[in-house]
Amino acid sequence: MLIRSEAPADILLIDALLKSVFETDAEANLVMRLRENGCRTLSLVACTDDGEVIGHAFFSPVTVAGQETNWQGLAPLAVREDHRHQGVGLALLAEAQATLADFDYPTVVVLGDPNYYQQAGYQPALKYGLTCSWPGTEEAFMVLEVVPGSVKQYQGLVEYCEEFNALA
Ligand SMILES: CC(C)(COP(=O)(O)OP(=O)(O)OC[C@H]1O[C@@H](n2cnc3c(N)ncnc32)[C@H](O)[C@@H]1OP(=O)(O)O)[C@@H](O)C(=O)NCCC(=O)NCCS
């Protein structure tokens, strides 16, 4: 397996992957819109040795309490069903963390299953005074400190790019 940055030829393959993994096309459409609108900070694909795209992770900027922060939101993360439970998702998260650190992106937030993301070092965001605008997500909203000490720099409401509003 190879993990690398998205190339133009991957765009339709990612679209197909997201449409197959999620119940609706919302995530696939979200990624298309974020990319078109210049909100792609990092888009990683996991590929088999034959070059098939079997996993994807996308990062876009977020603000905290209305401030520009360089913090990133992870969404979506997806692994093709027939390649799950082989460490592909965690490998994507580890590679993303290393790449974001290289470019000095200090912090990542994610809304997802805490049992899963804690394996990649994510912690409950509420512990650091961080919330997101979706109701009932106190436990599922998590944060990863990429650059040590960065999480404590901001508190308050984390807001994703406006393209996410179409998901609600
Ligand atoms: C969540 C997802 C990306 C995990 O991908 P994966 O490559 O199977 O994950 P990994 O193999 O790296 O996971 C390692 C461990 O995480 C845990 N884990 C895996 N999937 C999990 C899930 N959906 N929920 C909770 N824990 C999970 C398991 O302990 C797993 O170990 P195991 O294989 O020994 O049981 C994948 O299930 C997926 O694409 N799901 C549908 C889309 C989705 O829900 N994305 C997340 C949106 S926030």
The ligand as a MOL file (V3000), in Angstrom:
LIG
                    3D

  0  0  0     0  0            999 V3000
M  V30 BEGIN CTAB
M  V30 COUNTS 48 50 0 0 0
M  V30 BEGIN ATOM
M  V30 1 C -13.7270 4.4310 9.9990 0
M  V30 2 C -12.8800 3.8110 8.8850 0
M  V30 3 C -12.2120 4.9180 8.0820 0
M  V30 4 C -11.8240 2.8940 9.5250 0
M  V30 5 O -10.9650 2.4330 8.5020 0
M  V30 6 P -10.0780 1.1000 8.6820 0
M  V30 7 O -9.0060 1.1510 7.6620 0
M  V30 8 O -10.9530 -0.0980 8.7090 0
M  V30 9 O -9.5000 1.3160 10.1290 0
M  V30 10 P -8.2050 0.6460 10.7380 0
M  V30 11 O -8.0190 -0.7000 10.1360 0
M  V30 12 O -7.0930 1.6060 10.6140 0
M  V30 13 O -8.7100 0.5300 12.2260 0
M  V30 14 C -7.9680 -0.0100 13.1930 0
M  V30 15 C -8.8370 -0.2490 14.4170 0
M  V30 16 O -9.7630 0.8080 14.6200 0
M  V30 17 C -11.0000 0.2600 15.1400 0
M  V30 18 N -12.0350 0.5730 14.1820 0
M  V30 19 C -12.0500 0.3550 12.8480 0
M  V30 20 N -13.1730 0.8440 12.2980 0
M  V30 21 C -13.8770 1.3850 13.3100 0
M  V30 22 C -15.1040 2.0610 13.3590 0
M  V30 23 N -15.8620 2.2490 12.2650 0
M  V30 24 N -15.5160 2.5070 14.5710 0
M  V30 25 C -14.7760 2.3100 15.6810 0
M  V30 26 N -13.5820 1.6820 15.6860 0
M  V30 27 C -13.1420 1.2220 14.5040 0
M  V30 28 C -10.8080 -1.1650 15.3290 0
M  V30 29 O -10.3520 -1.3870 16.6480 0
M  V30 30 C -9.6980 -1.4760 14.3530 0
M  V30 31 O -8.9880 -2.5610 14.7760 0
M  V30 32 P -9.4500 -4.0280 14.2940 0
M  V30 33 O -9.3600 -4.0380 12.7970 0
M  V30 34 O -8.4320 -4.9020 14.9530 0
M  V30 35 O -10.8420 -4.2470 14.7590 0
M  V30 36 C -13.7560 2.9250 7.9550 0
M  V30 37 O -14.4560 2.0000 8.7610 0
M  V30 38 C -14.7530 3.6900 7.1080 0
M  V30 39 O -14.4160 4.1640 6.0010 0
M  V30 40 N -15.9990 3.7950 7.5950 0
M  V30 41 C -17.0720 4.4390 6.8490 0
M  V30 42 C -16.8500 5.9110 6.7390 0
M  V30 43 C -16.7110 6.5680 8.0910 0
M  V30 44 O -17.4930 6.3030 8.9850 0
M  V30 45 N -15.6980 7.4390 8.1970 0
M  V30 46 C -15.4200 8.1600 9.3970 0
M  V30 47 C -16.1910 9.4080 9.3710 0
M  V30 48 S -15.7100 10.4100 10.7110 0
M  V30 END ATOM
M  V30 BEGIN BOND
M  V30 1 1 1 2
M  V30 2 1 2 3
M  V30 3 1 2 4
M  V30 4 1 2 36
M  V30 5 1 4 5
M  V30 6 1 5 6
M  V30 7 2 6 7
M  V30 8 1 6 8
M  V30 9 1 6 9
M  V30 10 1 9 10
M  V30 11 2 10 11
M  V30 12 1 10 12
M  V30 13 1 10 13
M  V30 14 1 13 14
M  V30 15 1 14 15
M  V30 16 1 15 16
M  V30 17 1 15 30
M  V30 18 1 16 17
M  V30 19 1 17 18
M  V30 20 1 17 28
M  V30 21 1 18 19
M  V30 22 1 18 27
M  V30 23 2 19 20
M  V30 24 1 20 21
M  V30 25 1 21 22
M  V30 26 2 21 27
M  V30 27 1 22 23
M  V30 28 2 22 24
M  V30 29 1 24 25
M  V30 30 2 25 26
M  V30 31 1 26 27
M  V30 32 1 28 29
M  V30 33 1 28 30
M  V30 34 1 30 31
M  V30 35 1 31 32
M  V30 36 2 32 33
M  V30 37 1 32 34
M  V30 38 1 32 35
M  V30 39 1 36 37
M  V30 40 1 36 38
M  V30 41 2 38 39
M  V30 42 1 38 40
M  V30 43 1 40 41
M  V30 44 1 41 42
M  V30 45 1 42 43
M  V30 46 2 43 44
M  V30 47 1 43 45
M  V30 48 1 45 46
M  V30 49 1 46 47
M  V30 50 1 47 48
M  V30 END BOND
M  V30 END CTAB
M  END
